[in-house]
């Protein structure tokens, strides 16, 4: 009696309007506050990225992709992808994205990019990571990267938010990372996490720029910023980027120049809607 052998089925062709994206399921969602949430999605098997990069991510709305640039908030050795987002009232994307549940499909771009790369910085002793709001996201991969601690003797992460409830990943930075099998020992020894809250009483109250203005870093047990030894990465609001770049420039730091290394680098492409 003859048997019919089934032929392997080819993967379905991607709809033309979704070319350049992978459709991946949501694995989990965490609402940090009424303004901030994160979602974890399955990682496309072919996606490779450097810590600090971003991809286009979003949803199919009305049969068309509605996507924004989102920094990847986990290290590149993880088998998933994580994204941190604000909830913009009436925002065309986040007003829908905030309601996704595990199993729902999202679109993930295939071309990671970005300028928050350690390889773009000159050698130094101390690395400062200045972030406001969801600008923290790209640095979550950086502080979980062993290479970061091999390059810099000290890593200082300042995260500025308006309210304590918006301190996303605080538990990860204060506890989980320090027990991490890859970087736990280095993080305990070299990472200095400074959460800053501007609109509530907190042990470090105020905007992160105040710690640079007037060399108030001394209140954290740190010396004044010095371009001879310090390097910096910045991600967050346009106001913070403008103020911090001006402060760094005044102190003799040199920003990114095409084809050369820099004392500090910035990223402008993070979602606002």
N, C-alpha and C positions, 0 to 999 in steps of 0.2 A: 504494500500500500504506500503510495507516494505521499510525501509531505510537502506542503508549501511553506517555504521559508520567507518570513516577512522581511521586506527591505527596510533599512533604517530610514526614519523620516527626517527630512531636512528641517532645520529650525525655520519657523515662519519668518517671512520677510518683514523687516521693520517698516511700518507705514512711512511714506515719504516725509510727512510733516514731523516725524520723530527721529529722522536720521541724525546721527551724532549724539544720541542719548541711549542709555540703557534703562529699561523699566525694571525697577527693583522693589521688593516689598519692604514695608516699614516693619521693623523688629520691635520697636518700643518708643514710647513718648514720655517725656518728663516735663511737667509744668513747674518751673522754679518759682514763678510769681504770676500775677495777672498780666505781666508785660513780657515775660521771658519764658521760652520753652526750648527744649532740644528734642531731636528725634534721631533714632538710630535706624539705619537701613542696611540691607544686605549689600555687600561690596561686590561689584561686577568682577568676575575672575580675572579679566584682562586689565583692570585699572591699576596703574602704578603711579605713585605720586611721591613728592618730597614733602617732608614735614614743613608746614607753613603755607602750603599752596591751597588754592580754592578751585572749585568746579562750579559749573552752572547746575542748579538743582531746582526742581519745582514739580508742578503737576500738569496733567493734561486737562485743560478747561475748555469745554466746547469743541473738543476734538483737536485743539491746538496746544502746543507747549507754552506754558506760562512759567518762566524760570527767572531766577536771579543768581548772582554770584554769592556763593556761600563758602567760607573757609571750612576746611575739614578739621574737626575738633577732636581728632584722635591720632595717635602715631601710625606711621605707614606700615607697621608690622601687624596691626590688628586685622582681623578677618571681616570687619564691618566698617561702616562709615558713620560718623556722627556729625550733626550740624546743630548750631546754636542760632536761635532766631528771636527777634522781638515780634510782638503782636501790634501791628499798626491798625488802629481802628479804620475800617473801610479800605484797608490795603488790598489791592486786587489779588495778591498771592497769599500773604500771611493770614488774611481773614478766612481763607479756606484751609491753608496748610496747618493751622493751629488745631484743627478738628480731626486730623487724620488719626487712624487707629492701627494697631498691629495688623498686618496683612494687606493694608491699602497700598496701591502702587504709587511710586514717585518716579520722576525722571531724573537721571543722574548723567551729567555730561561726561564725555570721554576724553576731554582735553584739560587736565589740571594745569594750572599756571599760577603765577604770583611772584612777588618780589621779596617776601619775608623769608629769605633763605640764608642759613648760616654761611654758606659758601660765598655770599656776596659781601661779607664783613671782613675787615682786616683782622689779623690776630690781635688778641687782647687778653686782659686778665679777668675783667668783670663784664658780664652781659646783663644789660637792663632791658626788660620787656615791659613797655608801657601800653596799657590797654584800657579802653573805656567800653562799658556795655558788652555787646556781643563781639567786640573787637578782641575779646579774650580768646576766641575760638582757635585761631591759628597757633597760638602759643601753647595750647594743651598738647599738641604733638611735639613741640619743641622741648618742653620740660620733661617729656617722657622718652626723649631720645638720648641714648648713651653718648652719642657723638657730642651733644651739647656740653656735657660735663667733662668730656675729654678735652674740648677746646678751651673752656673757661673754668677758672678756679672757683668762681662765684656766679650764681645766676639770681637776679633780683626781679621778681615779677610784681608789678604794681597794677592792680585792677580797680578802676574807679567806677562806681555806680551811684545812683541816687538814693536807693534804699537797701537795707540789709538783705531783704528777700530777693534782690536781684543779683546777689553774689553767686552766680552759677558756678558749679564745680568746686565750691569752697570745701566740701567734704572730701573731694578727690585730692585737692591740693594740700589739705592739712592732714589727711589720714591715709587714704588709699595709695597715693603715689609713693609715700614714704615706706610702704610695705610691698611695693611693686617688685616682682622677681628680677626684672631687668635693671631698674634704676633706683630701687629703694635705698640702698646704701649711699649712693651718690646724692640723691635728693635730700636725704636727712643731713648730709654733711655740707652740701653746696647750695641748696635752693632756699631762698629767702622770699616767702610769699607775703605781700602786703596788700590786704583788701582795704579799699578806701571808700567811705560813704559820705556823700555831700549833703544830704537832707535829713539825716537822723543822727542822734548821738551815737558815737561809736568810738572805739579806742584809737582809731586813725580816721578822724573826721576831716573832710575837706576834699577838694579835687586833687588829683595826682600831681598837677602842675605846681602845687604849693610846696611839694617836697623838693622841687628843683629850683624854684625861685628862692633866692636868698640862701641857697645851700642848706635847706632844712633837712636834707638827708641825714644830717648828723643826729637828728632825733630818732633815727632808725638804727643808729650805730654804724652808719656808712660815711665814707669820706665824700667831699664834693666831687661832682662829675669831672672827669679829666680825660681829654681826648687821647692822651698818651697811653692810657691803660683801659679805658672803658669803651664799650660798644653798645649800641641800642637798636631795638626794633620797636616800631610804633604801629598800632592799629586801633582805630576807634572813630570817634566823631570828627568831623571836619574842623570844629573849633579846637579840639585837643591837638590834632595834628598840626594845625597852624601855630598854636602857642608853643608846643614842644619843639617843633622845628626851629622856631625863632630863638628859643632858649638854648638849644644845642648849638645853633650857628654862632650865637653870641659867645659861647664858650670855646669856639674853635673847632667844633666837630664838622666833618665834611660828609654831606649826603651822598646818595648813590649817584655815580656817574657811569654812563654806558661804557662798557669795556674795561672798567676799573673797579677796585674794591672801595668800600665806604666805611665810615665810622658809625653811620646809622642808616637804616632803611625803613621805609614806610609802606603801608598797603592801604589803598583807597577803596578797593573793590570788595566791600562787604554789604550785605543786603540792608535796605532801609524800608522795604515794603512787603 
